[in-house]
Amino acid sequence: MVLRQWIKEDIESLAKLANNKNIAGNMSDRFPFPYTLKDAEEWITLNENKNPAANFAIEADGELAGGCGIMMMKDVYRCSAEIGYWIAEPFWGKGVATEAVKLLPKEIRANYPEIIRVFAKPFAYNKASMKVLEKNGFHLESIRKKAVTKNNIVMDDYVWVKLL
């Protein structure tokens, strides 16, 4: 399994794999649903050839298996970064998310040495994502009550943190 930059050859696979209500339900509203070929083209155009990269394609056994990325914080939070990730449904339950999250801190250390705190905020019902974070040495820092509105449902999110 590898993290790599997005390339134009990923467009069709990305559109097909990301166009999934089960994935979109666990993502922020910036992640479109339905996920179209145009969305895939725009994403790859935005992210290809970035140096250093902040968003990565996840490749497992030579196939596109999902995506992950780093969102740098600003101002007084500038030494923190939020991570996010999604795995295509055919790859669920195969350890792909766990391996991708394991590799992200290595990318952060190599390319963003100022970052000392990495966090993720899965929704309350996303226990699988919380397990991935726990397996990778993240600890539950807080539960933010009624912090998220997704699909018109107000819910908690869980802040998981790892210090680098």
C-alpha positions in Angstrom: 0.0 0.0 0.0 1.3 3.5 -0.9 0.3 7.1 -0.7 1.0 8.9 -4.0 0.1 12.1 -5.8 -3.2 12.2 -7.8 -2.7 11.7 -11.5 -5.0 12.3 -14.5 -5.3 8.5 -15.0 -7.2 8.4 -11.7 -10.1 10.4 -12.9 -12.5 7.6 -14.0 -11.7 5.4 -11.0 -12.0 8.3 -8.6 -15.4 9.2 -9.9 -16.6 5.6 -9.8 -15.3 4.8 -6.3 -16.1 8.1 -4.6 -19.7 8.2 -5.9 -21.0 6.3 -2.9 -23.5 7.4 -0.3 -21.9 5.3 2.4 -18.6 7.2 1.9 -20.2 10.6 1.5 -22.1 10.1 4.8 -18.9 10.0 6.7 -17.3 13.0 5.0 -17.6 16.8 5.4 -20.1 18.4 3.0 -17.1 19.6 0.8 -17.0 16.0 -0.4 -19.7 16.0 -3.1 -22.5 13.4 -3.5 -23.2 12.4 -6.1 -19.5 12.4 -7.0 -19.2 13.1 -10.8 -16.5 12.8 -13.4 -16.3 16.6 -13.3 -15.7 16.5 -9.5 -12.9 14.0 -10.1 -11.3 16.1 -12.8 -11.5 19.2 -10.7 -10.0 17.4 -7.6 -7.1 16.0 -9.6 -6.4 19.2 -11.4 -6.2 21.0 -8.0 -3.9 18.4 -6.5 -1.6 17.0 -9.2 2.0 18.1 -9.2 1.7 19.9 -5.8 4.9 20.1 -4.0 4.7 19.3 -1.2 1.5 17.4 -1.6 -1.2 17.7 1.0 -3.7 15.3 -0.6 -2.9 11.7 -1.7 -4.3 8.9 -3.6 -4.3 5.6 -1.6 -3.2 2.7 -3.7 -3.6 -0.9 -2.6 -2.3 -3.8 -4.7 -1.9 -1.4 -7.6 -5.4 -0.1 -7.5 -6.9 3.2 -6.4 -8.4 2.4 -3.0 -9.3 5.9 -1.6 -7.9 9.2 -0.7 -6.4 11.0 2.3 -5.0 14.4 3.1 -3.8 17.0 5.5 -5.4 20.3 6.2 -3.0 22.8 7.7 -4.4 25.0 10.4 -3.6 28.7 10.5 -2.9 31.6 12.9 -2.3 30.3 16.5 -3.2 26.8 15.4 -0.4 26.8 12.7 1.5 23.9 14.3 -1.6 21.6 13.9 -3.0 19.7 11.0 -6.3 17.9 10.5 -6.2 14.6 8.6 -9.0 13.1 6.7 -9.4 9.9 4.7 -11.9 7.8 2.8 -11.6 4.2 1.6 -13.5 2.8 -1.4 -16.1 0.3 -0.2 -14.5 -2.7 -2.0 -11.5 -2.2 0.2 -13.4 -1.9 3.6 -12.3 -4.3 6.3 -8.9 -5.0 4.7 -6.7 -2.7 6.8 -6.2 -0.1 4.1 -7.4 2.9 6.2 -5.2 1.7 9.1 -2.1 1.6 6.8 -2.9 5.0 5.2 -3.3 6.7 8.5 0.0 5.1 9.6 1.8 6.7 6.6 0.3 10.2 6.9 2.4 11.3 9.9 5.5 10.3 8.0 4.5 12.6 5.1 3.8 15.3 7.6 7.1 15.0 9.3 9.0 14.9 6.0 7.2 17.9 4.4 5.7 20.0 7.2 8.3 19.9 10.0 6.4 22.7 11.9 3.4 20.4 12.5 3.5 18.9 16.0 -0.1 18.0 16.5 -2.3 16.0 14.1 -6.0 15.4 14.7 -9.1 13.9 13.1 -12.8 14.4 13.8 -14.9 11.4 12.9 -18.7 11.6 13.4 -20.1 9.9 16.5 -21.4 6.9 14.5 -18.2 6.3 12.6 -16.7 3.7 15.1 -14.6 2.1 12.3 -12.7 5.3 11.8 -12.2 5.8 15.5 -10.7 2.2 15.6 -8.3 3.1 12.8 -7.1 6.2 14.7 -6.7 4.3 18.0 -4.7 1.6 16.2 -2.4 4.3 15.0 -1.6 5.8 18.4 -4.2 8.6 18.4 -6.0 9.3 21.7 -9.5 10.6 22.2 -9.1 14.2 23.3 -12.7 15.3 23.4 -16.3 14.7 22.3 -17.8 17.9 20.9 -21.5 17.7 21.7 -23.9 18.6 18.8 -20.9 20.0 16.8 -21.9 18.6 13.4 -24.9 18.7 11.2 -24.8 16.1 8.5 -27.8 15.2 6.3 -29.9 17.4 8.6 -29.0 15.4 11.7 -27.2 17.1 14.5 -24.6 14.9 16.2 -21.4 14.8 18.1 -17.9 14.5 16.7 -14.9 12.9 18.4 -11.6 14.7 18.4 -8.7 12.2 18.1 -5.2 13.6 18.5 -1.6 12.4 17.9 1.4 14.4 18.9 4.4 14.1 16.5 
